[in-house]
Structures are given as C-alpha cells and as structure tokens.
Amino acid sequence: MFWGLTDLCEYAIITLRYYNKANAGIKTGDFKSRGGCLRAAVNSMKRFNKVTPEGTKDILFEECLARRAVSRKLEQVFRMRGYNEVITPGIEYYDVFDNADAAIPQYEMYKSTDNKGRLIVFRPDLTLPIARLTATRLQSVEKPVRLYYNQPVYRNRKDLSGRSDESMQAGIELLGAAGLRADIEVIAAAVDALSACTSHFRFELGNARFFRLLADELPVSDDCREDIRLRIESKNYAALGDLLDTLEPSLYTEAIRKLPRLFGGAEVFREAERFCEGHPALYETLNYTRRLYGALSALGLGERLMVDFGLVQRNDYYTGVVFSAYAENYGDAILMGGRYDNLLQQFDAPMPAIGFAADVDALASCLMESAAVRTPDVLVFAQEGAEARAQLRIRELTAEGKICESCVLETAQAAREYAARRGIRTVIEVGLEEDA
C-alpha cells in the first residue's frame, strides 16, 4: 500500500488531534498547505525517548540497595524454611490467565503476539505460572511441593491510580497440602518474612469462604454478588447499603451489611456467631478461622494480628483463609495471600494450595532510611604507565573488603580534589616503582 501526500496529510491531521491534548497551542487549522500540515505534524509529535512509560520508573542508588536488601532477607527466610526457587518466563500465553478463577481482568494485562500470531501477555501474576509449572514439570515430585519466587509482574493500571505497572514480588507457594498445619506454616512464613524487613506492620486474617457462603444465601444473580463484593472490597459502605436496601431483610442481608465492620480481635468471632445460626457450613468456617487465629496468636504479633471478615479480594480465586499485611505510611497491602484449592484444576492437576506474595518495592520503602549509598573507602590514581598495576592494587584492596574507586582523571592533583569533593578519605597513587 502506497500513501500519497493527501493520505499523509489526513493521517497527520488525525495524529495532531490526538497529540494536541499534550501540545496545546498547535491546531490543525493553523496549517494552510498540505505540505505544511505534514511537516507540522511530524515536528510537533511528542517524542518519548527521555521518559519511561506511565506506571514505571527508573530505580536509583539507595532504592536499589533497599530493594536488593529486601530480596535477600525474604529469600533467606524462604530457603531456611525448605522452599526452592523457581523462575518462570516474563511472557506467558494468554490462555494461562484466561480462566474465571484467575480473577485478573483482561484489560489489566499487557498483551502482544508471538511470531505465529498467538496471544501472549507480560506476566501479570506469579501464582498461575507456578501452578502451570507444577502441573506440567513437577508431576512426579512428591507432594507437597514448596516453591518460592522473586520476579517482576506487569499490570496495565488505570491512569492516576498511583500504582506501578511494573512491580517486584517475592513469595512462596505450598502445593499439595491442605488443612490447619499447612495454613499455619505459610502464614508463619509470611510473618517471618515481614519481620525480617520491618516490625511496623499489621497482619489481617480473614476467610473468603465466609463471605461466599453468606452471599450464596442472598436471592441475587452472580453479577449482583460480584457488585456486593466489589463494594465491600472498596469499602464503599454507602453504595453497599443502597444495594442491600433493595433486598428483603434477612439475617444474611444483615450479615453482609455488617461484614466490613467485623474487624478487630478475638471479639469478632463472638459478634459473627449469630450470623451462623442454623448454617453448619458457616459455623464450621467461623470455627476454623477462630482456631487458626488462636494458633497464630502464639507468633508474638500481639495487637498487630487482626481478624477481618471484610477481606473479600479476588473472592473467585481464594477458597478459604485469606490474609493481608499493611505497613505504616503505605496505603496498599505490602503482602497478600490465601488458599486457592481449585486453581490447579485448570491445568488438569487438581490439588490444594496456599501461598502469598510480598510487594518488594513497598517493603524496600520501609528500609530506605537505612540504605545509604556508601562512599568509597579509597581512590586509586595511576601514574602514566602504571594503569594495570593500579588495577592489581584495587584487586588487593577489594579483597580486604574496602570499596575502591579507580580514578580516571589525568593528574594526581585533580584526583585529590575529586576525593575531597566526594568525601573519600584515602587516595593511593600507584606509580611504576611504588605506591604513594
């Protein structure tokens, strides 16, 4: 297909209409000739070669140190608890995430195609790829399987959401184990992982099954149940009340209305008991969560351990216990997890599973104050002809644990002035005969 000047001008006008949002003052009506229009379009198009895409950022110095420190601390906890690292591809087929239980909206995925036209996505989640890996590569491994990861995920967030499109997650998955012992193991690992990075966090425990059982008693459609869930998740209590006001009053309607307020300590279980009357499954779920809370109270969290039956995030994904953690001065959860016993069915390998993911970037922000970039201990300057010998000297000093910087300036005087500006206390001058 060949474009003539008319086609190019029409394309330029359309393009200008789009870019005028970012380039106010340039208007298509300002150009009287086709050639002038095309030149103006090409010249006015904003270039993005000096910025990062929306939702991403460059990570520098102290933040890099804090991020790596968090990763080391988390991985140490995971390894010492018998979990083994796995690495999954950064791109996966869309089919891995195209499932009702995945609970990842398709519009949040970055998509592309491979060289055969098949739809692929940049990894938006790590649990599903690990479920795929377990079902296909670890079928013969004795269960349970204990895996951990530390990799980035990519989500196409809404504009102005304040959340990153690229974030680093580290977590564990315990696959092939059900019951109280497995739940306690994973939650204790989550507490240890957080405690390795900060002591200033609050841990919230809930149960996705409790909400599902209550919602199933309401005479509403599945879409309406999802609307109820979303309003509880977003803590939009006014909208939740308006929706529930359209239903006939009942014990379960009242329970759903009060669910976001079933938050606190052990007293929450007593408050929730009356909503379980005559419903064995609800009572069983409540008692299980109570037993789990009692066991976790021995972990030394004190008042930092809370019960929250309003934890309903990704409710079609989780099947039992759910938990989240929050840190001071950080709005979003720094860790989320729960039990997902139905997820591996989509990979033809049904098995119970539980896991969590910690937000490495969020935890790194907790360590920023202690992650100062260290000034080099020594500046090594080489006289002319002694450049290789200077590098050997640097090798000796770094082996002793000293941070050494190789000076690239031309004179010893310039090297000393540079060291004074940087705060480098020691300058070593290496000559052909001996060090100065």
C-alpha positions in Angstrom: 0.0 0.0 0.0 1.4 3.4 -1.0 0.4 6.6 0.6 0.1 9.9 -1.4 0.5 13.3 0.1 -3.2 13.6 0.7 -3.2 10.4 2.7 -0.3 11.5 4.7 -1.9 14.9 5.5 -5.1 13.2 6.6 -3.1 10.9 8.8 -1.1 13.9 10.2 -4.3 15.8 11.0 -5.7 12.8 12.9 -2.4 12.4 14.7 -2.4 16.1 15.5 -5.8 15.9 17.0 -4.6 13.2 19.4 -1.3 14.9 20.2 -2.9 18.3 20.7 -4.0 17.1 24.1 -0.4 17.1 25.1 0.7 20.0 22.8 -1.8 22.7 23.4 -1.4 25.7 21.1 -0.8 23.6 17.9 -4.1 23.4 15.9 -4.8 21.7 12.7 -6.5 24.9 11.4 -3.2 26.7 11.6 -1.8 25.0 8.5 -3.0 26.1 5.1 -1.0 23.8 2.9 -0.8 20.1 2.8 2.9 20.1 2.9 3.0 22.5 5.8 0.4 20.4 7.7 2.5 17.2 7.2 5.7 19.0 8.3 4.0 20.5 11.4 2.6 17.1 12.3 6.0 15.4 12.1 7.7 18.2 14.0 5.1 18.5 16.7 4.8 14.9 17.6 6.0 14.4 21.1 8.9 12.1 21.4 9.1 9.7 24.4 12.8 8.9 24.3 13.5 10.8 27.5 10.8 9.4 29.8 9.6 6.0 31.0 6.1 4.6 30.2 3.3 5.5 32.5 3.3 3.4 35.6 7.1 2.7 35.5 10.2 4.5 36.8 13.9 4.3 37.0 15.3 2.9 40.2 18.4 4.6 41.6 21.1 4.2 44.2 19.5 3.9 47.7 16.3 2.4 46.3 18.3 -0.2 44.5 20.2 -1.1 47.7 16.9 -1.3 49.7 15.3 -3.4 47.1 18.2 -5.9 47.0 18.3 -6.0 50.8 14.6 -6.9 50.9 15.1 -9.6 48.3 18.0 -11.1 50.2 16.1 -11.1 53.5 13.0 -12.6 52.0 14.9 -15.3 50.1 16.8 -16.2 53.2 13.5 -16.8 55.1 12.1 -18.9 52.2 15.2 -21.0 51.8 15.6 -21.7 55.5 12.0 -23.0 55.6 12.7 -25.5 52.9 11.4 -23.7 49.8 13.1 -23.9 46.5 13.4 -21.1 44.0 11.8 -21.2 40.5 11.9 -18.7 37.7 9.1 -18.5 35.2 9.1 -16.7 31.8 8.4 -13.0 31.8 5.9 -13.7 28.9 3.2 -16.3 29.0 0.4 -17.4 26.7 -2.8 -15.5 27.4 -4.5 -18.9 27.9 -2.7 -19.3 31.3 -4.6 -16.4 32.7 -7.9 -16.7 30.7 -9.9 -18.5 33.3 -12.7 -17.5 35.6 -10.7 -18.5 38.7 -7.8 -16.3 37.6 -9.6 -13.1 38.6 -7.3 -10.9 36.5 -9.3 -8.6 34.2 -8.1 -8.9 30.6 -7.8 -5.1 30.3 -5.1 -5.2 33.1 -2.8 -7.4 31.0 -0.1 -6.1 28.7 -0.7 -8.1 25.5 1.3 -8.9 22.4 1.6 -11.7 19.8 4.4 -14.2 19.0 5.7 -14.9 15.6 2.9 -17.3 14.9 0.1 -14.8 15.9 -0.6 -16.4 19.2 -1.7 -14.1 22.0 0.9 -13.6 24.8 1.0 -11.4 27.9 3.6 -9.9 30.1 3.3 -11.9 33.3 0.6 -10.2 35.4 0.7 -12.7 38.2 3.1 -15.3 39.6 0.8 -17.9 41.2 -0.8 -19.0 37.9 2.6 -19.6 36.1 3.8 -21.6 39.1 0.6 -23.6 39.1 1.2 -24.3 35.4 4.8 -25.2 36.1 3.8 -27.6 39.0 1.2 -29.3 36.9 3.5 -29.8 33.9 7.0 -30.1 35.2 6.7 -31.4 38.7 4.0 -34.1 38.4 6.3 -36.8 39.7 7.7 -34.8 42.6 6.5 -35.9 46.0 3.8 -33.6 47.4 3.7 -31.2 49.0 5.9 -29.0 46.8 7.4 -25.9 48.3 8.4 -23.2 45.8 9.5 -19.6 46.1 10.0 -16.8 43.6 11.3 -13.2 43.3 10.3 -11.7 40.0 8.5 -8.7 38.4 4.9 -8.6 37.4 3.2 -6.3 34.9 -0.3 -4.8 35.2 -1.9 -2.2 33.0 -3.2 0.0 35.8 -5.8 2.7 35.4 -4.5 6.2 34.9 -3.9 8.2 38.1 -4.3 5.1 40.2 -1.0 5.8 41.9 0.1 2.2 41.5 3.0 0.9 39.4 2.5 -1.1 36.3 5.8 -2.9 37.0 6.4 -4.2 40.5 8.7 -6.8 42.1 7.0 -9.6 44.0 8.6 -12.3 46.2 6.6 -15.1 47.7 6.0 -18.8 48.3 3.6 -21.4 47.2 2.8 -24.6 49.2 1.2 -27.0 46.7 -0.4 -30.3 47.5 -1.1 -29.6 51.2 -4.4 -28.8 52.9 -5.5 -28.2 56.5 -4.6 -26.3 59.5 -0.9 -27.3 59.6 -0.3 -26.1 56.0 -2.2 -22.8 56.6 -0.2 -22.1 59.8 3.1 -22.9 58.0 2.5 -20.4 55.2 1.2 -17.7 57.4 4.1 -18.1 59.9 6.5 -17.8 56.9 4.7 -14.6 55.9 5.1 -13.2 59.4 8.8 -14.1 59.4 9.3 -12.6 56.0 7.7 -9.3 57.0 9.6 -9.3 60.4 12.9 -9.7 58.6 12.2 -6.3 56.8 10.2 -4.3 59.3 8.5 -4.5 62.7 5.9 -1.8 61.8 3.2 -3.9 60.1 -0.4 -5.0 60.8 -1.5 -8.5 59.8 -5.1 -9.2 58.9 -6.7 -12.6 58.8 -10.0 -13.5 57.1 -11.8 -16.3 55.2 -13.1 -16.0 51.7 -15.5 -18.9 52.2 -17.3 -17.0 54.9 -18.4 -14.3 52.5 -19.2 -16.8 49.7 -21.5 -18.8 52.0 -23.3 -15.6 53.1 -23.6 -14.3 49.6 -25.0 -17.6 48.3 -27.9 -17.2 50.7 -29.0 -13.9 49.0 -31.6 -14.1 46.3 -29.5 -12.3 43.7 -27.6 -13.0 40.5 -23.9 -13.8 40.3 -23.3 -10.3 38.8 -25.1 -8.8 41.8 -23.0 -10.8 44.2 -19.9 -9.5 42.4 -21.2 -6.0 42.8 -21.6 -6.6 46.5 -18.1 -8.0 46.8 -16.6 -5.0 44.9 -18.3 -2.6 47.2 -17.1 -4.4 50.3 -13.5 -4.5 48.9 -13.5 -0.8 48.0 -15.1 -0.1 51.5 -17.9 1.9 49.8 -20.3 1.3 52.6 -22.9 3.8 51.3 -23.2 2.1 48.0 -23.3 -1.3 49.7 -26.1 -0.2 51.9 -28.1 1.2 48.9 -27.7 -2.2 47.1 -28.7 -4.2 50.1 -31.7 -1.9 50.7 -33.3 -3.3 47.5 -33.4 -6.8 49.1 -35.8 -8.4 51.5 -34.4 -8.0 55.1 -32.9 -11.2 56.4 -30.2 -12.5 58.7 -27.8 -12.9 55.8 -28.5 -9.5 54.4 -27.7 -8.0 57.8 -24.6 -10.1 58.0 -23.3 -8.8 54.6 -24.1 -5.3 55.7 -22.0 -5.7 58.8 -19.3 -7.8 57.2 -16.9 -4.8 56.7 -17.2 -4.0 60.4 -16.4 -7.5 61.6 -12.8 -6.3 62.2 -10.7 -6.4 65.4 -9.5 -9.0 67.8 -11.0 -12.2 69.2 -14.3 -10.5 70.0 -15.1 -10.5 66.3 -15.8 -14.2 66.4 -18.4 -13.7 69.1 -20.1 -11.0 67.0 -20.1 -13.2 63.9 -21.6 -16.3 65.7 -25.2 -15.1 65.5 -25.0 -15.0 61.7 -24.1 -18.7 61.7 -27.2 -19.9 63.5 -28.8 -22.8 61.6 -26.0 -22.8 59.0 -23.4 -25.6 59.7 -21.1 -24.6 56.9 -20.9 -21.0 58.1 -20.3 -22.2 61.7 -17.6 -24.6 60.6 -15.8 -21.8 58.6 -16.0 -19.4 61.6 -14.6 -22.0 64.0 -11.8 -22.9 61.6 -10.8 -19.3 61.4 -11.0 -19.0 65.2 -8.7 -22.0 65.6 -6.2 -20.5 63.1 -6.3 -17.1 64.8 -5.7 -18.8 68.2 -2.7 -20.7 66.8 -1.2 -17.6 65.2 -1.5 -15.6 68.4 1.5 -17.5 69.6 3.7 -15.9 66.9 4.2 -12.8 69.1 2.3 -10.3 66.9 0.1 -9.1 69.8 -2.3 -6.4 68.8 -0.8 -6.4 65.3 -2.8 -9.5 64.5 -6.3 -8.6 63.5 -9.4 -10.5 62.2 -11.1 -9.0 59.2 -14.0 -10.8 57.6 -14.2 -7.9 55.1 -11.2 -9.3 53.2 -13.0 -10.3 50.0 -10.4 -9.5 47.4 -10.3 -12.0 44.4 -13.0 -14.0 46.0 -13.5 -16.2 43.0 -9.8 -17.1 43.3 -9.4 -17.9 47.0 -11.4 -20.7 48.6 -10.5 -20.5 52.3 -8.2 -18.5 54.6 -7.0 -15.1 53.2 -4.6 -12.6 54.7 -3.1 -9.3 54.1 -0.4 -7.1 55.8 -0.1 -3.3 55.9 2.8 -1.1 56.9 2.9 2.4 58.4 2.8 5.2 55.8 1.9 2.9 52.9 -1.6 2.8 51.6 -1.8 -0.5 49.8 -1.2 -4.0 51.2 2.5 -5.0 51.4 1.7 -8.7 51.4 -1.4 -10.7 50.3 -2.1 -14.4 50.2 -4.6 -17.2 50.8 -5.8 -20.7 50.0 -6.7 -21.5 46.4 -7.7 -25.1 46.3 -9.5 -25.0 42.9 -6.9 -23.2 40.8 -4.8 -26.1 39.6 -7.9 -27.8 38.1 -7.5 -25.7 35.1 -4.1 -27.4 34.4 -5.6 -30.9 34.9 -3.7 -31.3 38.2 -6.2 -30.7 41.0 -4.6 -30.2 44.4 -4.9 -27.9 47.4 -2.6 -25.0 47.6 -1.8 -21.9 49.6 0.7 -19.1 49.1 1.4 -15.4 49.4 3.2 -12.6 47.5 5.1 -9.7 49.2 5.5 -6.4 47.5 9.3 -6.0 47.4 9.1 -2.3 46.3 6.8 -1.5 49.2 9.0 -3.2 51.7 12.0 -1.5 50.2 10.4 1.8 51.1 10.5 0.8 54.7 14.3 0.3 54.5 15.1 3.5 52.6 16.4 5.4 55.6 19.0 2.8 56.4 20.0 2.2 52.7 22.5 5.0 52.3 24.9 4.7 49.4 28.4 4.1 50.8 31.2 6.4 49.9 34.3 4.6 48.5 37.0 4.0 51.1 39.8 4.5 48.7 40.5 6.4 45.5 43.3 4.8 43.5 45.1 7.0 41.0 47.6 5.6 38.5 50.6 7.5 37.2 51.2 7.2 33.5 52.2 3.7 32.5 51.0 2.2 35.8 47.4 1.8 34.9 47.4 -2.0 35.0 49.4 -2.1 38.3 46.7 0.2 39.8 44.0 -2.3 38.9 46.0 -5.0 40.7 46.2 -2.8 43.7 42.4 -2.3 43.6 42.0 -6.1 43.4 44.0 -6.4 46.7 42.1 -3.7 48.5 38.6 -5.0 47.5 39.7 -8.5 48.7 40.2 -6.8 52.1 36.6 -5.6 52.0 37.4 -2.0 51.0 35.3 -0.1 48.4 37.7 1.2 45.8 37.2 3.6 43.0 39.6 3.8 40.1 40.4 7.4 39.3 40.1 8.3 35.6 41.4 11.9 35.9 44.7 12.9 34.4 46.6 14.3 37.3 47.2 13.4 40.9 46.2 16.9 42.0 42.8 16.5 40.2 42.4 13.2 41.9 42.9 14.7 45.4 40.5 17.5 44.7 37.9 15.0 43.4 38.4 12.8 46.5 37.9 15.9 48.8 34.6 16.7 47.0 33.3 13.2 47.3 34.4 12.7 50.9 36.8 9.9 50.0 39.3 9.9 52.8 42.2 7.9 51.3 43.9 8.5 48.0 46.5 6.0 46.8 48.8 6.9 44.0 50.3 4.0 42.1 53.5 4.5 40.2 55.9 2.4 38.2 58.1 1.9 41.3 55.9 2.1 44.4 52.6 3.4 45.8 52.5 6.9 47.1 
